[in-house]
Amino acid sequence: MKFRILLLFMNFGKFQKIYTLPSTPPSPENVIEEWAILIKKTGGKLKTTCLVQALTLKYLAPEVHLRIGVNNAKGFEAHAWVEYEGKVILGDLPDFGFVPIWEMA
């Protein structure tokens, strides 16, 4: 919810500057994938976007990689996902044709 409000009231450039400020220390490795599952389940019930879900996980676990990409195959589509230890843990899609345009490691 916090991220949804921030995105509504400021442009993406300003949000990006604020969001990249130093955050919390690294999370215990065993909980990151559990958080991803919980965020996905909760996000489905609250009807949050992939961007809000990805930002939430990045906030909780700074060591994950957040990516935002586009797919122009069927018109313009954008998508956000999170990778951890080389695999997508949040925001995976069956037909994943998104090209990353921005990432936050």
Secondary structure, DSSP 8 states (H G I E B T S, - for coil): -HHHHHHHHS-HHHHHHHHTS-------HHHHHHHHHHHHHHHHHHT--HHHHHHHHHHH-TTSEEEEEEE-TTS-EEEEEEEETTEEEES--TT---EEEEEE-
